[in-house]
Amino acid sequence: AAALSFPLVGGAQPRSVKVGILHPVTGALAFSGQQCREGALIAIEDINKAGIRSLGGAKLDVMLGDAQSTPQAGTAEIEKMNEAGCSAVVGAFASAICLATTQAAAKYNLPHVVDVGVADQIVQRGLKNPFRFGPGYTECARIAVNNLHVLNTVAGRPAKTVMIIHEESLFGTGTA
């Protein structure tokens, strides 16, 4: 009994929790992806300073992934993260990448926390593993239109026409 309890008495460290941080840090979305990665790393540093109380002070062990600004590369990174034993994934910034990576993570029942992707389909298609920090584009658009109405009313209703300009991505067309 003494031999079995020695690691607890001897102050053994709790095992770390491996988490994947996945963003497009190369390619067309690299600037924004790098900003997301930096934010995630700052949050992880803060978490690790305190330790995860519910896990006996465990720390997060980070595996970084680069979605290379494409859904296909993001999906390949999910495969690597799963093989490496990640317990969860945070990322992948762009809605199109998040749509693909959450689907890939679902094959392994790997929790995927979406940090930015706003396409409603990411969390509304029946998968059990995706979670999102903020609202989707339907809610964002609803709030924007309500606020536009308030501004127009306060200004005496000068606006009679609205123009929607957007880019042709999942984010752009969905928001429009």
C-alpha positions, 0 to 999 in steps of 0.5 A, a space after each residue: 500500500 505504501 509503494 502504491 501511494 508513494 507518487 501521491 505522497 511524493 507530490 507527483 504532478 497530475 498528467 497534462 491535457 493535450 489540446 490542439 490549437 489550429 489556425 491558418 497561420 500561412 496562406 491568405 488568412 495568415 495574419 488573422 490566424 496568427 492573431 487567433 493563435 497568439 490569443 489562444 497561447 496567452 489564454 493557455 499561459 494564464 490557465 497553466 499558471 493557475 493549473 486546472 483545479 478540477 484536474 488536480 492542477 493539471 496543465 495544458 500541453 499545446 499542439 500547434 496546427 496550421 490550417 494553411 488557409 484551406 479546409 483540406 489542410 485544416 482537416 489533415 491537421 485534425 487527423 494529426 491532432 487526433 493521432 497525437 492524443 489531443 483531448 480537444 481542439 480550439 480554432 480554426 478561424 474561418 467558417 469554411 475551415 471550421 465547417 470542415 474541421 468540426 466534421 473531421 473532429 466528429 469522426 473521433 468524438 473530439 471536442 472542437 471549440 470554434 473561436 471565430 467561425 460564424 457560419 450557422 451550420 457549424 453548430 446547427 447540423 446535428 454534430 455533438 462535438 462543436 462548440 462556439 465562443 460567440 453567436 453565428 451570423 444569423 444572430 449578428 445580422 439580426 442585431 445589426 439590422 435592429 441597430 440600423 433601424 434604431 439609428 435610422 429612426 433617431 436620424 429621422 428616417 433618412 435612409 430609404 435603401 440599403 446595399 449589401 456588399 460582401 465577398 464570396 466566402 461562406 462567411 460573406 455570403 452567409 452574413 449577406 
